[in-house]
Amino acid sequence: MDTIPHEQINDFRSQLRGSLITPADAAYDSARQLWNAMIDKRPALIVRCAGAADVLAAVGHARKQGLPLAVRGGGHNIAGSALCDNGLVIDLSAMRAVRIDAARRRAVVEGGATLHDFDHEAQSFGLATPLGINSTTGVAGLTLGGGFGWLSRKYGMTIDNLVAADIVTADGSRLHIDASHEPDLFWAIRGGGGNFGVVSHFEFELHPVGPQVSAGMIVFPLDEARQVLGRYRDMVDTMGDDLSVWGVLRHAPPLPFLPNDWHGKQVLALVLFSLLPADALQDAIAQVRSFGSPVGEHVGALPYVSWQQAFDPLLAPGERNYWKSHNFDRLADPAIDVIVDYAGKLPGPECEIFLGLLGGAASRPAPTATAYPSRAARWAMNVHTRWQEPAQDSACIGWAREFFARAAPFAASGVYVNFLTADEPDRITEAYGPNYARLRAIKAQVDPHNLFRSNQNIAPG
Ligand code: FAD
């Protein structure tokens, strides 16, 4: 920080409508906190933008001064790429406006909005678009990597619903892009992450959703997990787009519908979601129940906005986190064996193995239709290792890496870029598969000097 003269900081500050936070400011430490408490970076300048003009000024300042640059949407990325050491952070957390055009079923969402900001506004019209499962996540980072959640089997990935974006590129151009204007760049931002510029506004297609949906979970003892997961896998083969069922293996939280003596015990929860009324799901619920001897269940009607926040208490910011992820096209028996084996050795009560179900509408676009290529992946498995004390770092990270390596022989190629940690740059080519060369060529055109490199970086090629 001492290396940036005061006059330069004051001059830059005078160009902004938002605020400029430096290490000398009281707000500095809170402004450099991310969802993952493992990340401890010290930027020189944090620009809390008030609008697209501030984004433009900040991009220009970083470029002219040769400063490392990072972009923060919701601050949830596990890799901590929303911050950089000794550089400039474009912090969009004050840009959270969401405007709904109900007649056209469109939403214009600012680059710092959270999933809850979006859902809250859209649901007041009974509308939504597919987003993720933790409401404090940023719409921006989630969308730019692909984005999937409870609505994805019905309505596709988040990017499949992105119709336009306003982007500031490395040379200071402000572009409104869509399928007809800058189509290559529009293709690239649908999965290519923050490599191509700063998106100040996203425009999404909306769908009628709820406001009441049917959701909940059926919880089995871990002892039955092999059998239950095998039957779940077979059920998915014929499951329609109207139903989504995810698997979570973890220590049972103290949910009111679970008997007290099951709280804290190891379980497999099959989590159901549908836009259909619960009455229409009775067969599916009975089928899932029949997979084993559930220790508890609750599936019923509730507001979509509440369901979108249902997992928040288990995923609150401020803890230490380490992830490992594999895609699976099919959960072969040996894969299930490894999953259940490692679920039996979870290194802490907050750790979990998440099996996010894709397929349905998310699988229909061609792998090259957007930059996100993993359309054949039926499950994205994410190993959420989560703990509080630094003394547990090596045990928790060691467990995740060991599990990841043991599961690797049964995994599909490809990985969801938004689940990659900072120590996996070697997996970026895997994440982009057939689209990697085209992404490198577009990067070379719009960001030849790699100004936007605090991300899962696509080197200009
Ligand atoms: P940030 O850390 O702020 O940003 C991540 C990166 O995105 C930045 O480094 C930058 O490169 C880029 N970026 C951010 N904003 C902009 C912008 N406006 N313009 C240009 N580049 C930008 N993903 C799913 O798909 N489905 C899920 O259900 C899901 N659940 C999750 C649950 C939790 C608890 C967490 C922590 C993550 C989850 N994710 C999920 C992953 C999530 O999509 C990524 O972590 C995503 O990067 C978060 O976006 P963000 O804006 O909060 O992140």
Residues whose N, C-alpha, C, O or C-beta is under 5 A from the ligand:
A	BS01	FAD	W35 V71 R72 G73 G74 G75 H76 N77 I78 S81 A82 G111 G132 I133 N134 T137 G138 V139 A140 G141 L142 G147 F148 G149 G194 G197 V198 V199 L315 N418 S454 N455
